[in-house]
Amino acid sequence: MNIRKQFITIGLMLAAFAVTASAQKDYVSYVDPFIGSGGHGHVFVGASVPFGALQLGPQNINKGWDWCSGYHYSDSIMIGFTHTHLSGTGCGDLGDFNLMPYTGEMRTWRGRQQNIKGAASCYYKHEKEKAMPGYYAVELENGVGVELTATERVGYHRYTFRGQDDRRVMFDLLNGNGSHPDEAYIRKVDDTTIEGFRFCHGWADRRKMFFYAKLSQPMTDFNVFTHDTPSKGTELQSREVKAVASFGTGVDKILVKLAISSVSCENARMNLEAEGTTWDFDAVRQTAVEKWNKMLSIVDVEGSEEDKTIFYTALYHTFIAPSLYCDVNGDFRGMDDRIYSDNTFKNYSIFSLWDTYRQLHPMFTLIAADYLPDMINSMLSICDQNGKLPIWPLMMEETNTMPGYSSVPVIADAYLKGIGGFDAERALKAMVKTATNPQQKGVKDFMSFGYIPADRLREATSVNLEYAVDDWGLALMAKKMGRTEVYDEFIKRGRSYETLFDKSIMKIHPKMADGSWYEPYDPFLANHRDGVGDFTEGNGWQYTFMVPQDPDGLIRMHGSDDAFIKNLDELFVAEGDLGPGAPPDVSGMVGQYAHGNEPCHHIPYMYVYAGAQWKTAALVRKLQKQFYTAEPNGYSGNEDCGQMSAWHVMSALGMYQVNPSNGVFVLGSPSFKKATIHLSNGKTFTVNAPANSEENVYIKSARLNGKNHTRAFLTYDEIMRGGTLELSMSATPNKKFGAKTADRPVSAR
């Protein structure tokens, strides 16, 4: 693809500029931020730093689901550049503080997709776009060249104007990305300073965001508008606020640096003074690139240019969220609308936990463990503010999106792996409080029936299965802490999937309050029927295997390894109608396996628990080739704040933690001949597979630190001790590798 080749060339040139000859290896040059920006990937495209509070990037007109991030590769109209974006989500929001540079007569109208004549919006072409971690640039067809870079809390804009018309920058506080203002404010502080706020609702029922901006050139005029109607003065508070800063014709370059805060304009000013100390745009860009290079250097792989591009782009996507949600002094606005100060931790938000508990957070325990205490303390703080641990928190609001209380296995996994920095007693108390909260959907019935009846809650069976995963992790943490009574209660809840497994059809089967199976039952259907709850973004086939906490227990429910393998084999070939109204999230299909949605992600690795590691190896390599490509439509579904990418990163390294709370990494099939992981404790772990190739996908034998390794898994402790896993790869499966009972992973109990 010519555009793709052009992008790679541009990326290499930009990275060479940003990284000096004496600096570390240039990992940034392998990242293509446009991968996943087409199709249903919904990834963020723009400038940010790892886990930054601010994501500065292009904004299209929101035309529906595929514009959840604010940008879609199919688009050609730019309405501005906003300072907050979601990455890979299935819901849209944010898009705060939209800046749009243009020339000519004063205008504020956004325009419509089919008509932007007379609007501030304009067309652009991908041939004139550039993107790399920490930097975005585009030549707009209105004659303005735009470059963006960022610090953690400050967005830098550099506009290059052509022609002789008046230079203008519109500040649009009305048009976000699925968020709608309840009240907004803007004020000209002086000739080079503007401040304001945006209080809004969208996916999150309420949010408050403030800004403070400095301009490199003094304004010749500043006009405010209620929607598109001019207002008097240089200050305006309304629901529909816009403003235009004008600069005459005497300047060709204008820089803007804009800081955000959830607390106040004064705190935004403080953030700007702390992080926006220079007008040297190129120096800020270089620093952003260096931060990304340092982050990406955590893993070093040897492979083809295309494979490295896919890999490092995925690794890049795993470090966009969660994002900082606090000012440089630690202040942030809580879910109770109170300002929290004097904090001893960095506060984070945007936890897509239903997705990321599955592999992103287990991956962090290996390569980003230093961030986990702050993330977990952020979750505990949310519990203090909101009465329960987070489900899907978006800044100052709990969206309650998706089933489960999926922060629980994240906390349990960190504790069980010895990652400190948070109060374990406080955490366990919060976990139990959340899991027994009668206001939490289905919990009251779960505690009463021992399962969640399908006729009492929409998507009841999925909710039940998610709670079982969460409760298993809670139980293991309680056991390690010596809390036997808590362990006994929650390990039983963790096995509640057994109540929903119908041996007559070898499927998870929604069950009614009277104990009968829901009928008629079609495990192919992924829609909702007659108001009876069944599954979340999936069907009975997929959710039959949604037992990552206890695969060996699920095998026992089948009666034998062979019966389990037969059922699992059929999942990948079964064909049937998902039904009318099936959600688009059920994508990336192989039979009834849906790689485009997270509940399926662990399933290819379940063969290992039945002694058939070779089946996992072949399948994982197939899925990697099929669903991860170096194109805008390179992901099979929503990237979901790093989970889709984490699946590829860990699978490419040859391992995957199936149970999210027990530290056992199941072996699959690595993508590279050699991969070196720079662990959080300073040691390195190398996966060396010199005979690896597209044909040699099977593990013939393994050696760990020079000793014969017959087990088809590694423990967290084994990896963190450092060393080398030597894999002998073959085009012919060694069906004996990992087949013995002693060589299979077992769920901790």
Phi and psi in degrees as a GROMACS rama.xvg file:
@    title "Ramachandran Plot"
@    xaxis  label "Phi"
@    yaxis  label "Psi"
@TYPE xy
-61.4821  -41.4996  ASN-2
-61.6241  -40.8707  ILE-3
-65.7064  -42.7565  ARG-4
-63.2337  -39.5146  LYS-5
-62.4854  -42.3598  GLN-6
-61.0542  -45.6153  PHE-7
-61.1413  -41.8821  ILE-8
-61.7404  -45.9648  THR-9
-62.5078  -42.697  ILE-10
-60.637  -42.0635  GLY-11
-63.0164  -40.8413  LEU-12
-65.0041  -44.6544  MET-13
-64.918  -42.7906  LEU-14
-65.7611  -37.6372  ALA-15
-61.9298  -37.2237  ALA-16
-64.633  -41.3084  PHE-17
-79.6639  -27.9992  ALA-18
-112.45  120.634  VAL-19
-72.0329  166.245  THR-20
-63.0363  -27.4192  ALA-21
-87.3115  -4.33163  SER-22
-78.5778  179.689  ALA-23
-70.8401  174.316  GLN-24
-55.2547  143.602  LYS-25
-87.7987  89.3756  ASP-26
-80.4063  -29.8893  TYR-27
-57.9947  -32.9125  VAL-28
-64.075  -16.9066  SER-29
-90.1395  -5.5097  TYR-30
-90.0604  128.891  VAL-31
-116.55  96.3302  ASP-32
-63.0757  -12.761  PRO-33
-78.8658  -16.0595  PHE-34
-62.6095  124.547  ILE-35
90.2719  -1.27539  GLY-36
-87.0573  -8.65094  SER-37
-104.553  -172.664  GLY-38
54.8797  -134.977  GLY-39
-111.259  24.4732  HIS-40
-72.1973  -36.9907  GLY-41
61.5058  27.7836  HIS-42
-79.1154  155.908  VAL-43
-73.6688  134.044  PHE-44
-119.338  122.989  VAL-45
157.533  -159.799  GLY-46
-108.784  131.909  ALA-47
-158.747  176.621  SER-48
-120.628  165.063  VAL-49
-54.6727  125.794  PRO-50
57.73  25.3533  PHE-51
-68.3707  154.839  GLY-52
-72.248  -22.0141  ALA-53
-119.926  133.479  LEU-54
-124.997  106.565  GLN-55
-100.196  119.242  LEU-56
-162.367  177.552  GLY-57
-68.1499  151.107  PRO-58
-127.983  121.34  GLN-59
-94.7192  170.557  ASN-60
-68.0534  126.903  ILE-61
-70.4771  119.211  ASN-62
-118.311  19.8836  LYS-63
128.969  -159.439  GLY-64
-56.2522  -41.1383  TRP-65
-75.3338  -0.637515  ASP-66
-106.86  25.9004  TRP-67
-57.9844  -32.5712  CYS-68
-85.8908  -6.67671  SER-69
97.0005  -11.1358  GLY-70
-142.857  138.74  TYR-71
-137.944  138.656  HIS-72
-61.9743  -21.8661  TYR-73
-74.9055  -10.9943  SER-74
-85.0748  166.255  ASP-75
-144.399  8.36745  SER-76
-119.222  128.778  ILE-77
-105.539  129.512  MET-78
-109.183  0.695866  ILE-79
147.838  -166.818  GLY-80
-135.61  114.243  PHE-81
-105.944  160.986  THR-82
-101.203  -7.13127  HIS-83
-134.041  134.962  THR-84
-144.119  151.107  HIS-85
-92.7449  155.743  LEU-86
-126.07  112.641  SER-87
81.2121  9.23204  GLY-88
-79.6772  166.538  THR-89
-97.1564  1.15119  GLY-90
-129.885  148.124  CYS-91
-100.961  148.841  GLY-92
-171.905  -171.604  ASP-93
66.5321  -140.66  LEU-94
77.0152  43.4845  GLY-95
-83.9595  143.074  ASP-96
59.5548  77.3634  PHE-97
-87.6256  117.972  ASN-98
-107.593  129.888  LEU-99
-130.452  110.626  MET-100
-83.4054  143.138  PRO-101
-159.681  176.895  TYR-102
-128.009  162.153  THR-103
99.7788  -152.576  GLY-104
-66.5946  155.633  GLU-105
-64.2551  130.121  MET-106
-158.199  146.767  ARG-107
-130.244  -10.606  THR-108
-61.0145  131.984  TRP-109
-70.6046  -34.815  ARG-110
88.882  172.55  GLY-111
-118.474  161.254  ARG-112
-55.3741  -37.8055  GLN-113
-94.9422  0.504137  GLN-114
-157.696  102.737  ASN-115
-115.043  15.4713  ILE-116
-61.8105  126.61  LYS-117
80.5884  5.22471  GLY-118
-94.5412  166.124  ALA-119
-76.3931  -16.6855  ALA-120
-71.7821  164.424  SER-121
-155.869  170.713  CYS-122
-87.0663  158.555  TYR-123
-148.973  163.47  TYR-124
-126.394  145.967  LYS-125
-64.6625  -27.0927  HIS-126
-61.9995  -20.2908  GLU-127
-111.205  21.4604  LYS-128
-105.856  147.663  GLU-129
-136.385  140.36  LYS-130
-149.122  140.39  ALA-131
-155.89  163.403  MET-132
-54.4263  123.9  PRO-133
88.4973  0.977222  GLY-134
-155.62  139.52  TYR-135
-142.801  141.657  TYR-136
-145.529  148.415  ALA-137
-153.559  142.914  VAL-138
-96.551  108.009  GLU-139
-77.0464  152.707  LEU-140
-78.7876  2.32769  GLU-141
-90.789  6.9699  ASN-142
91.9544  10.2529  GLY-143
-112.618  129.885  VAL-144
-93.4952  129.7  GLY-145
-116.94  132.174  VAL-146
-128.739  140.522  GLU-147
-130.828  142.192  LEU-148
-149.554  179.614  THR-149
-156.985  155.586  ALA-150
-105.833  -165.156  THR-151
-62.8591  -38.0174  GLU-152
-129.094  2.72567  ARG-153
-125.848  130.076  VAL-154
-100.115  131.555  GLY-155
-106.649  129.023  TYR-156
-116.418  137.934  HIS-157
-127.646  116.32  ARG-158
-108.45  130.403  TYR-159
-113.268  116.149  THR-160
-97.7969  141.834  PHE-161
-119.652  159.453  ARG-162
86.8273  -175.293  GLY-163
-111.804  1.99464  GLN-164
-78.0513  164.921  ASP-165
-57.878  139.177  ASP-166
-92.1166  131.701  ARG-167
-139.573  152.848  ARG-168
-132.661  121.036  VAL-169
-90.7616  133.056  MET-170
-103  109.297  PHE-171
-108.441  108.742  ASP-172
-99.6131  3.86303  LEU-173
-92.1968  -50.8933  LEU-174
-90.4813  105.338  ASN-175
-102.852  -143.946  GLY-176
-130.827  78.3805  ASN-177
85.0411  2.96575  GLY-178
-112.513  143.503  SER-179
-127.443  127.702  HIS-180
-70.0127  138.597  PRO-181
-94.435  -31.4254  ASP-182
-160.745  140.979  GLU-183
-142.91  161.732  ALA-184
-151.751  142.331  TYR-185
-144.923  145.698  ILE-186
-149.035  134.679  ARG-187
-79.9266  113.487  LYS-188
-79.0517  -47.5691  VAL-189
-155.926  -170.6  ASP-190
-66.5194  -14.4958  ASP-191
-126.523  14.8917  THR-192
-137.425  134.473  THR-193
-135.249  140.755  ILE-194
-136.259  165.091  GLU-195
176.238  -174.299  GLY-196
-148.453  166.172  PHE-197
-142.549  111.332  ARG-198
-102.463  126.307  PHE-199
-148.881  174.031  CYS-200
-138.849  156.521  HIS-201
-172.308  -125.464  GLY-202
-57.6291  -47.1911  TRP-203
-79.6361  132.108  ALA-204
-62.7028  -25.6928  ASP-205
-158.062  144.099  ARG-206
-148.446  151.871  ARG-207
-130.879  127.201  LYS-208
-139.221  136.084  MET-209
-118.134  156.339  PHE-210
-140.576  159.564  PHE-211
-143.364  122.683  TYR-212
-125.889  141.044  ALA-213
-116.974  142.857  LYS-214
-112.23  143.45  LEU-215
-76.3618  -17.7448  SER-216
-126.556  144.35  GLN-217
-69.133  142.953  PRO-218
-74.3849  142.239  MET-219
-88.2288  -18.9831  THR-220
-161.075  154.766  ASP-221
-143.85  117.168  PHE-222
-118.824  138.935  ASN-223
-111.893  152.285  VAL-224
-139.339  138.685  PHE-225
-92.3427  105.956  THR-226
58.3639  -111.765  HIS-227
-113.04  13.1494  ASP-228
-99.3973  123.53  THR-229
-59.7434  141.344  PRO-230
-120.51  163.954  SER-231
-85.4499  155.685  LYS-232
85.3474  -170.017  GLY-233
-122.846  25.9475  THR-234
-149.536  138.504  GLU-235
-152.513  135.105  LEU-236
-123.817  123.69  GLN-237
-165.852  175.553  SER-238
-79.9779  -23.3799  ARG-239
-126.227  78.4946  GLU-240
-101.353  130.834  VAL-241
-136.971  159.697  LYS-242
-152.367  154.388  ALA-243
-128.044  123.385  VAL-244
-95.0388  125.353  ALA-245
-111.581  149.614  SER-246
-132.319  8.5865  PHE-247
70.9177  -154.968  GLY-248
-115.486  2.33796  THR-249
-87.8063  -1.50119  GLY-250
-125.071  142.53  VAL-251
-105.311  -20.8201  ASP-252
-126.762  132.659  LYS-253
-131.007  129.649  ILE-254
-108.585  142.778  LEU-255
-127.544  133.073  VAL-256
-123.029  124.331  LYS-257
-127.537  124.839  LEU-258
-106.382  148.665  ALA-259
-116.288  159.982  ILE-260
-158.553  146.601  SER-261
-86.9937  -4.48351  SER-262
-99.9224  -54.047  VAL-263
-170.582  165.808  SER-264
-63.8303  -36.2994  CYS-265
-63.2951  -40.7691  GLU-266
-68.8679  -35.1405  ASN-267
-62.1984  -41.1184  ALA-268
-60.2614  -42.5818  ARG-269
-59.9466  -42.825  MET-270
-62.3738  -39.9856  ASN-271
-65.8014  -43.1144  LEU-272
-67.3163  -27.681  GLU-273
-82.4268  -40.3891  ALA-274
-109.292  -18.7548  GLU-275
-107.401  52.9739  GLY-276
-80.3197  -9.04891  THR-277
-130.317  157.21  THR-278
-100.879  6.75854  TRP-279
-81.1374  90.4238  ASP-280
-57.2613  -43.3242  PHE-281
-65.5664  -33.8425  ASP-282
-68.2205  -39.5561  ALA-283
-64.9214  -42.1447  VAL-284
-61.6112  -43.663  ARG-285
-61.5163  -41.2772  GLN-286
-62.6371  -42.2645  THR-287
-62.0084  -43.2868  ALA-288
-64.2667  -40.8842  VAL-289
-63.9751  -37.2867  GLU-290
-63.0458  -41.1082  LYS-291
-69.2087  -39.7631  TRP-292
-60.6302  -41.8444  ASN-293
-62.3367  -42.2017  LYS-294
-67.5186  -44.1982  MET-295
-72.2697  -22.677  LEU-296
-70.6281  -4.78917  SER-297
-57.7917  -30.6814  ILE-298
-126.436  131.539  VAL-299
-119.095  120.137  ASP-300
-120.237  153.442  VAL-301
-117.655  116.727  GLU-302
-170.026  -167.925  GLY-303
-69.1451  161.167  SER-304
-60.9536  -40.8283  GLU-305
-66.8273  -43.6063  GLU-306
-64.5698  -36.9964  ASP-307
-69.1813  -35.9598  LYS-308
-62.0206  -46.1717  THR-309
-63.3949  -43.2186  ILE-310
-66.3576  -52.3375  PHE-311
-72.0109  -26.4969  TYR-312
-65.6465  -42.4187  THR-313
-62.5805  -44.5468  ALA-314
-61.3163  -40.9034  LEU-315
-57.577  -44.8601  TYR-316
-63.783  -25.8153  HIS-317
-75.5063  -10.5765  THR-318
-110.976  16.5168  PHE-319
-87.9262  -40.9812  ILE-320
-132.687  155.601  ALA-321
-58.7365  159.837  PRO-322
-119.971  149.553  SER-323
-54.8997  139.346  LEU-324
-138.633  64.1955  TYR-325
-163.99  159.278  CYS-326
-85.8813  176.294  ASP-327
-63.3514  -22.8995  VAL-328
-93.3195  5.4774  ASN-329
92.4298  -8.07233  GLY-330
-65.795  145.64  ASP-331
-155.843  161.086  PHE-332
-95.0365  122.908  ARG-333
-83.8051  177.919  GLY-334
-69.4871  -14.1847  MET-335
-95.7285  11.9546  ASP-336
66.1922  17.7923  ASP-337
-96.0445  152.711  ARG-338
-90.0405  126.178  ILE-339
-103.287  119.776  TYR-340
-122.808  174.027  SER-341
55.4467  39.5317  ASP-342
-82.7013  145.129  ASN-343
-97.5898  6.69846  THR-344
-136.562  158.59  PHE-345
-83.4129  127.851  LYS-346
-87.4674  136.758  ASN-347
-122.045  156.009  TYR-348
-141.6  -170.892  SER-349
59.0927  62.6978  ILE-350
-101.347  106.923  PHE-351
-87.9347  65.8295  SER-352
-66.7191  -34.0722  LEU-353
-58.9798  -27.9257  TRP-354
-90.2204  -52.2636  ASP-355
-80.3851  -16.3825  THR-356
-64.9659  -19.9872  TYR-357
-72.7385  -40.1683  ARG-358
-148.8  -30.2623  GLN-359
-59.4126  -49.6928  LEU-360
-70.1736  -39.8159  HIS-361
-58.6979  -35.5673  PRO-362
-64.3895  -40.3443  MET-363
-58.7117  -32.7804  PHE-364
-63.579  -22.4991  THR-365
-87.5238  -45.9367  LEU-366
-118.602  -9.56355  ILE-367
-141.587  37.4046  ALA-368
-63.4114  -25.4119  ALA-369
-63.2387  -24.1382  ASP-370
-85.2541  -20.8993  TYR-371
-65.1506  -40.3695  LEU-372
-57.0715  -42.8004  PRO-373
-65.1524  -40.3153  ASP-374
-63.9674  -42.5942  MET-375
-69.8271  -39.856  ILE-376
-63.7399  -30.7757  ASN-377
-64.6427  -41.3923  SER-378
-63.9467  -41.72  MET-379
-67.3695  -36.3252  LEU-380
-63.8326  -39.4546  SER-381
-61.0537  -39.4749  ILE-382
-61.4585  -40.4597  CYS-383
-63.0937  -39.6059  ASP-384
-75.5245  -36.6508  GLN-385
-116.639  -6.22046  ASN-386
85.3718  -1.50304  GLY-387
-158.961  160.075  LYS-388
-68.1009  156.578  LEU-389
-69.2875  149.878  PRO-390
-108.599  -60.6287  ILE-391
-145.01  80.7328  TRP-392
-81.0867  134.186  PRO-393
-124.716  91.6416  LEU-394
60.0885  -111.658  MET-395
-96.2722  21.4195  MET-396
-141.786  140.619  GLU-397
-92.0249  117.102  GLU-398
-78.2428  -19.5522  THR-399
56.8463  28.6632  ASN-400
-82.3769  135.059  THR-401
79.6078  153.282  MET-402
-79.3541  163.619  PRO-403
94.0067  160.869  GLY-404
-114.904  75.6706  TYR-405
-78.7847  1.33118  SER-406
-72.9389  -22.9321  SER-407
-61.0024  -51.8843  VAL-408
-65.9137  -26.803  PRO-409
-64.4917  -46.7975  VAL-410
-65.7958  -45.035  ILE-411
-60.9122  -43.4846  ALA-412
-61.1252  -45.0446  ASP-413
-62.0087  -44.6091  ALA-414
-63.6913  -45.6975  TYR-415
-64.8012  -23.6133  LEU-416
-92.0236  3.40424  LYS-417
81.3886  16.4578  GLY-418
-83.0664  113.973  ILE-419
-93.0047  -150.998  GLY-420
89.1866  5.95833  GLY-421
-146.475  159.556  PHE-422
-82.1253  109.703  ASP-423
-64.6705  -39.7513  ALA-424
-63.8304  -43.9864  GLU-425
-61.1066  -41.9623  ARG-426
-64.7007  -46.1387  ALA-427
-62.9421  -39.666  LEU-428
-61.2181  -43.0184  LYS-429
-65.6633  -37.4293  ALA-430
-65.1438  -46.0384  MET-431
-65.969  -41.5043  VAL-432
-58.8125  -42.6868  LYS-433
-68.5919  -43.3287  THR-434
-72.2699  -14.751  ALA-435
-116.386  10.7986  THR-436
-70.4337  113.42  ASN-437
-66.0018  -15.7767  PRO-438
-83.0231  -15.1487  GLN-439
-74.4571  131.94  GLN-440
-57.4641  127.318  LYS-441
82.1709  -11.5309  GLY-442
-64.0095  -42.5662  VAL-443
-59.887  -45.0891  LYS-444
-67.5128  -38.648  ASP-445
-58.4175  -44.0177  PHE-446
-72.2814  -27.0578  MET-447
-84.3729  -47.0274  SER-448
-93.1849  -21.9864  PHE-449
85.733  -1.60984  GLY-450
-156.758  173.346  TYR-451
-107.571  112.285  ILE-452
-63.6735  139.244  PRO-453
-68.4566  -22.091  ALA-454
-92.6229  9.09121  ASP-455
-119.845  -6.60964  ARG-456
-157.783  134.295  LEU-457
-63.4415  137.286  ARG-458
59.6797  30.9382  GLU-459
-56.487  -41.8375  ALA-460
-67.8837  -39.3448  THR-461
-65.6306  -43.8239  SER-462
-57.501  -45.2697  VAL-463
-58.8753  -48.3059  ASN-464
-65.456  -36.0809  LEU-465
-67.284  -42.429  GLU-466
-61.3705  -36.0351  TYR-467
-62.8792  -40.9061  ALA-468
-61.643  -47.9614  VAL-469
-62.1063  -45.731  ASP-470
-65.9123  -30.6599  ASP-471
-62.2244  -46.5831  TRP-472
-63.311  -40.9444  GLY-473
-58.7091  -43.846  LEU-474
-62.8064  -43.7092  ALA-475
-64.4206  -38.5929  LEU-476
-65.9879  -43.4216  MET-477
-61.0972  -40.4304  ALA-478
-61.1294  -45.1826  LYS-479
-65.6028  -27.7932  LYS-480
-87.1823  0.799627  MET-481
80.5121  16.4414  GLY-482
-95.5432  77.2222  ARG-483
-61.5701  -39.5007  THR-484
-65.8767  -36.1693  GLU-485
-70.1042  -43.4946  VAL-486
-56.5259  -49.7584  TYR-487
-58.7309  -40.907  ASP-488
-67.5094  -44.2994  GLU-489
-89.8288  -22.6017  PHE-490
-69.6554  -31.834  ILE-491
-64.7094  -43.9893  LYS-492
-64.3354  -32.4596  ARG-493
-66.1254  -21.012  GLY-494
-97.7655  11.2248  ARG-495
-65.3825  -17.4288  SER-496
-57.9519  -27.8165  TYR-497
-60.7863  -34.937  GLU-498
-65.9081  -26.6103  THR-499
-98.2838  0.367518  LEU-500
-91.3529  118.812  PHE-501
-95.9433  103.505  ASP-502
-66.2662  -21.781  LYS-503
-68.7357  -25.7215  SER-504
-121.615  -0.184642  ILE-505
55.2262  46.229  MET-506
-141.657  151.109  LYS-507
-64.0128  134  ILE-508
-135.81  119.322  HIS-509
-52.6723  137.592  PRO-510
-119.663  143.199  LYS-511
-87.601  169.32  MET-512
-63.9679  -27.4684  ALA-513
-84.6302  5.01685  ASP-514
91.0176  -5.18564  GLY-515
-84.801  157.2  SER-516
-73.656  144.755  TRP-517
-70.5364  127.291  TYR-518
-135.328  151.803  GLU-519
-73.4877  142.563  PRO-520
-117.731  124.176  TYR-521
-120.554  105.659  ASP-522
-66.7157  -6.3798  PRO-523
-82.2002  -24.857  PHE-524
-72.2011  133.431  LEU-525
-118.853  19.0087  ALA-526
-109.077  -174.034  ASN-527
-109.147  138.686  HIS-528
-123.645  125.413  ARG-529
55.0577  29.4414  ASP-530
73.7161  2.65719  GLY-531
-88.2875  126.372  VAL-532
-75.9398  143.133  GLY-533
-139.503  -78.4926  ASP-534
-127.159  151.255  PHE-535
-95.6055  115.54  THR-536
47.2934  50.4315  GLU-537
179.039  -174.043  GLY-538
-133.121  -177.58  ASN-539
-65.3836  -32.5578  GLY-540
-58.5719  -52.4371  TRP-541
-66.7998  -44.3488  GLN-542
-75.7636  -10.7646  TYR-543
-59.0057  -31.7015  THR-544
-105.031  13.1801  PHE-545
-84.0363  59.6681  MET-546
-132.768  57.7234  VAL-547
-66.1005  -20.6629  PRO-548
-75.7197  -18.9512  GLN-549
-152.082  59.0459  ASP-550
-60.4459  -37.8204  PRO-551
-67.8571  -30.1298  ASP-552
-68.6545  -38.1527  GLY-553
-65.0042  -35.6891  LEU-554
-62.8885  -42.4468  ILE-555
-61.8292  -35.8085  ARG-556
-62.4642  -31.6418  MET-557
-74.1396  -22.95  HIS-558
102.618  -23.0612  GLY-559
-168.539  162.665  SER-560
-59.7125  -44.7508  ASP-561
-62.0913  -40.85  ASP-562
-66.1042  -39.1586  ALA-563
-65.6772  -47.2989  PHE-564
-61.5587  -39.6656  ILE-565
-61.5126  -45.815  LYS-566
-64.3542  -40.3165  ASN-567
-68.4624  -40.8072  LEU-568
-57.4145  -41.9998  ASP-569
-66.7902  -30.6278  GLU-570
-55.0752  -39.4034  LEU-571
-85.2486  0.278357  PHE-572
-128.374  -14.2284  VAL-573
-63.438  136.398  ALA-574
-122.65  133.748  GLU-575
-169.126  167.733  GLY-576
-85.1408  125.317  ASP-577
-70.7202  -14.6499  LEU-578
95.5496  157.746  GLY-579
-65.8506  139.649  PRO-580
80.2811  10.7771  GLY-581
-62.345  137.738  ALA-582
-66.3608  145.181  PRO-583
-66.6514  -14.2399  PRO-584
-61.7727  -26.7297  ASP-585
-78.985  84.6664  VAL-586
-137.223  177.708  SER-587
63.707  51.5225  GLY-588
-83.5731  135.728  MET-589
-130.078  100.24  VAL-590
63.8195  -120.943  GLY-591
-103.392  0.390673  GLN-592
-73.0693  131.581  TYR-593
-119.608  97.9694  ALA-594
-72.132  -19.9387  HIS-595
-74.5135  1.39508  GLY-596
-138.726  142.072  ASN-597
-66.0244  -30.9197  GLU-598
-58.5416  -17.021  PRO-599
-91.5161  -11.1672  CYS-600
-59.0921  -33.5521  HIS-601
-83.0101  -15.3431  HIS-602
-60.6331  -41.1384  ILE-603
-58.6502  -23.5407  PRO-604
-87.1458  -3.32933  TYR-605
-74.8382  -20.6188  MET-606
-56.2595  -33.9022  TYR-607
-60.2185  -34.7996  VAL-608
-69.3423  -19.4233  TYR-609
-102.067  11.1472  ALA-610
84.5544  14.9843  GLY-611
-118.344  59.9504  ALA-612
-58.661  -32.1906  GLN-613
-62.5986  -32.4386  TRP-614
-67.6449  -40.4528  LYS-615
-60.9108  -44.9042  THR-616
-57.3016  -49.0954  ALA-617
-65.2963  -41.0862  ALA-618
-70.3345  -42.4198  LEU-619
-62.1576  -43.0881  VAL-620
-64.609  -37.0935  ARG-621
-63.7809  -44.8873  LYS-622
-66.3697  -38.3286  LEU-623
-61.4984  -45.5935  GLN-624
-67.14  -37.2119  LYS-625
-78.5061  -35.6352  GLN-626
-116.178  6.35028  PHE-627
-133.732  106.363  TYR-628
-129.821  165.887  THR-629
-91.493  48.2069  ALA-630
-129.826  161.144  GLU-631
-54.1268  -35.7592  PRO-632
-93.1183  47.7366  ASN-633
-91.4821  -1.62561  GLY-634
-119.479  149.428  TYR-635
-85.2716  -8.38784  SER-636
-168.173  -173.105  GLY-637
-52.0395  134.036  ASN-638
-70.8891  -27.5378  GLU-639
55.6356  58.9857  ASP-640
54.6992  33.3694  CYS-641
110.758  -15.4745  GLY-642
-69.0007  -44.5588  GLN-643
-59.661  -38.1135  MET-644
-73.1114  -38.5656  SER-645
-62.1024  -35.8499  ALA-646
-56.9958  -45.7334  TRP-647
-68.9716  -43.5536  HIS-648
-57.6431  -52.1419  VAL-649
-68.6147  -38.2384  MET-650
-66.5616  -37.9706  SER-651
-65.8236  -28.0574  ALA-652
-81.3077  -8.45663  LEU-653
94.9076  15.2697  GLY-654
-152.425  160.143  MET-655
-157.059  130.474  TYR-656
-85.3027  104.602  GLN-657
-72.0813  -57.0471  VAL-658
-76.6092  118.749  ASN-659
-69.8866  -4.06292  PRO-660
-133.847  30.0801  SER-661
-136.173  2.9013  ASN-662
67.9508  25.6542  GLY-663
-108.767  119.349  VAL-664
-102.173  114.442  PHE-665
-82.3526  138.359  VAL-666
-81.4777  136.713  LEU-667
-117.27  -107.706  GLY-668
-151.97  112.599  SER-669
-66.9133  153.43  PRO-670
-88.9617  -16.8051  SER-671
-120.647  157.17  PHE-672
-68.9759  -30.7272  LYS-673
-152.242  135.45  LYS-674
-140.799  129.935  ALA-675
-115.464  123.673  THR-676
-102.796  122.148  ILE-677
-89.5151  102.127  HIS-678
-72.3276  160.734  LEU-679
-63.188  -24.0895  SER-680
-88.2898  7.11121  ASN-681
93.5064  -10.4499  GLY-682
-88.4786  170.887  LYS-683
-122.39  147.432  THR-684
-128.969  125.515  PHE-685
-113.397  132.62  THR-686
-104.332  111.878  VAL-687
-113.468  115.738  ASN-688
-134.08  73.4968  ALA-689
-60.8469  -26.5498  PRO-690
-92.0763  7.96524  ALA-691
-61.6235  139.868  ASN-692
-162.564  178.321  SER-693
-63.3443  -28.0299  GLU-694
-88.3771  -38.87  GLU-695
-85.3731  76.7389  ASN-696
-98.7157  -12.0819  VAL-697
-96.5023  143.499  TYR-698
-83.5992  113.752  ILE-699
-80.5696  -42.9132  LYS-700
-161.441  167.846  SER-701
-143.522  149.915  ALA-702
-133.86  132.113  ARG-703
-111.024  114.87  LEU-704
52.8433  42.7156  ASN-705
86.2381  -5.41434  GLY-706
-108.643  145.361  LYS-707
-57.3459  131.333  ASN-708
-124.481  107.192  HIS-709
-96.2111  -12.6497  THR-710
-75.9456  143.016  ARG-711
-90.7663  32.4914  ALA-712
-159.932  163.854  PHE-713
-126.633  150.249  LEU-714
-93.0049  160.24  THR-715
-57.428  -43.3918  TYR-716
-63.018  -38.9169  ASP-717
-62.4792  -41.9452  GLU-718
-67.0824  -45.3929  ILE-719
-70.4036  -16.6832  MET-720
-73.8324  -11.7316  ARG-721
80.798  171.977  GLY-722
127.452  -157.241  GLY-723
-136.061  132.2  THR-724
-102.718  112.871  LEU-725
-95.4396  122.674  GLU-726
-115.778  125.502  LEU-727
-91.0003  115.9  SER-728
-101.925  151.073  MET-729
-147.053  155.353  SER-730
-82.067  -10.3677  ALA-731
-112.906  129.738  THR-732
-67.4432  137.042  PRO-733
-95.7496  95.4134  ASN-734
-70.5253  -7.02802  LYS-735
-88.1205  -18.5083  LYS-736
-66.8265  120.934  PHE-737
73.6797  9.95267  GLY-738
-82.3128  -31.1931  ALA-739
-65.3711  147.682  LYS-740
-55.4563  -40.223  THR-741
-68.0696  -18.1248  ALA-742
-99.5808  4.19126  ASP-743
-97.592  150.325  ARG-744
-68.8656  149.571  PRO-745
-130.581  138.386  VAL-746
-70.5825  127.621  SER-747
-64.627  141.89  ALA-748
